Amino acid sequence: MKSAFVTVGSTSFDELILSVTSNSVIQIFRELGFEKLVLQIGRGLVRPEPCTFGDFTLEVFQYKDSIAEEIQRADLVISHAGAGSCLETLGAGKPLLVVVNDQLMDNHQLELARQLHRDGHLYYCTCKTLTDTMKSMELSALKPLLPGKTEEFANFLDRIVGLEKVD
């Protein structure tokens, strides 16, 4: 069963949850061959009801101690642009679509998503461009984030948030 996993981390990102559960996005999932959508909704106020309609299942949970199993089971991960979620998904070798919360001030998440997209590791969008991005993305074109590149990734994050490396 082809499945997608959506995570908002420990935050709330109701706009993302509303977007991925909209009729138009559910239809795109189905067109892409997905039969299951698992949502990790965090502290959000939007709480879709788990259900099955036809050949499509929606599962929902707030938190788990670890989302590693959900990431491993997924054929696609859709995530907020938190560094931890991105690194965990890319480290697991899973295709990743990052949805940037454009409501955040001083948005370092956008810089992170842009750079990882430039390097060919993920696709990114906003909630407004989610449907178009899902229709046009070619998951097989994504490059894995190779082991050993985590220091490079950490240095990039440090530059974004203005931290200097201390030896």
Secondary structure, 3 states (H helix, E strand, C coil): CCEEEEECCCCCCHHHHHHHCCHHHHHHHHHCCCCEEEEECCCCCCCCCCEEECCEEEEEECCCCCCHHHHHHCCEEEECCCHHHHHHHHHCCCCEEEECCCCCCCCHHHHHHHHHHHCCCCEEECHHHHHHHHHHCCHHHCCCCCCCCHHHHHHHHHHHHCCCCCC
